[in-house]
Amino acid sequence: MIILTNEVNLAEIQYETLVVGLSTHSEQVEGWDAFTSTFGPQITDLIKSKDLSTKEKEITTFHVATDSSVKRILFVGLGNRKKLTEESLRQLFGRVGKTLLKKSYSEVSILVPSFVNEELSEQDVAFLAGEGLGMGTYQVLDYKTTVHDTDFDLAAVELLSQADEQEIVSYFEVGLVYSEAVNEARTLVNMPGNILTASELGEYARELGEEYGFETHILGKEEIEELGMGALLAVNQGSVEEPRLIVLKHQATDNWEDPIALVGKGITFDTGGYSLKPKDGIVGMKGDMGGAAAVLGAMRIIGETKPNKNVIAVIASTDNMVSGNAFKPDDVITSMSGKTIEILNTDAEGRLVLADAVTYAKQQGATAIVDVATLTGGVIVALGMDKTGALTNDEALFEEFMEASIETGEFVWRLPLTESDKKRIRKSEVADLNNSPGRDGHMIFGGGFVGEFAENTPWIHLDIAGTSGTPSEHDLGPKGGTGVMVRTLASFVERLATEDN
């Protein structure tokens, strides 16, 4: 993509499509008179007559009649400019991206100051434009043979700004990095389970590691057996596909000290095993590796931005199938930690693979852990489809994480994990733990089970079963995988890096 800057010289705008924010009092914005004298004084009258809408999220096209390189202006309704927030502006730019995609406008100029208020600087606007445009123009990969439309590519963006040119370009580019990482995570979630197997996910991670110079280990079945990962191996028992343990290390300091672990559930397809899902519930289970996708997306951002914080990504990946070899209810398995587990529900498999992944991360020196998983339907019952559920054992770590989630606009809600909950997870006549204490409090039991392996290590659990995919299109993308938590995880690591320095 070509990125240009222009010190708001309206006579020298490069591209035919210009994007301008339009608020209820745009005439009070600095430079408005120069803008209307360049593109037509009737613009002010059209706003007053509501032919050009200032309503938030409405986009109106104005065709330019003057002698200018600009052929059309996309006026983006801001509503009351003073109430404009980072999240609302991110969504607005997502809508602009969708409009560009629909109209195949591949080159665009953006009048950055028209989106600024007392809370949002031109640098903020540039970053949010990169994020929003990138996510808004995302297209779902398909495998059709009858469609020959060329894929849309946003080829060039010109940023009209009064701020420092290098800063504006840098902020926009970082926003694009965030959006591209989200979009890659979306693509992984959307891929069919017969195409994105555990081994293919491992190859994707290997290429990612090579691209950014991460220390990379993709462990196969024999190596997983040598490590004694009985929980991951149990889930894999019914499959013809071998499991993978995917490990990426971003070493930012001379010594491997104080790393944070990002741990992802990588179930590439989940039948439920012998606790078989119903026919309606099994469709869409290709997306049960949303946690792995979030971690890999975050690692792409980390590879680009290089925060001064050691990070280890650990992903336990397999599918969960039914066969004569599959694990069964009433089985007792031994995890990598040595803790034994009574299997009451083979469809509660995600917490099993996370148990071994968390144990591995601790052995690699992790001093804090965030695990991410499409873990339970219970989180949807509790919080709906638009909220990520969380558990934690460390107030300070969670507070820092919440600051990152607020910054990215990804809603997270913490649920309680009590001693009573822990007792039910530990209740078994034949093993140290059981993997399914009951349907009540299901989300808490699922995450709390993983917490048994984090033990005293500061830990956050994120259940993205509701937020990892969406059944309908939205301002920042189409239906399907959302890439949720990619940006929050990366922002969280950045905050920790800043805090450490």
PyMOL commands that set and color helices and strands:
alter all, ss='L'
color gray80, all
select helices_A, chain A and resi 10-12+26-28+32-39+42-48+81-83+86-103+112-115+122-136+165-190+198-212+221-227+230-236+279-282+285-287+290-305+350-363+378-383+395-408+419-425+442-454+486-500
alter helices_A, ss='H'
color red, helices_A
select strands_A, chain A and resi 2-6+17-23+59-63+72-79+107-111+156-160+215-219+244-250+260-270+311-320+332-334+340-342+368-373+388-392+412-414+433-434+459-463+469-470+480-481
alter strands_A, ss='S'
color yellow, strands_A
deselect
rebuild
show_as cartoon
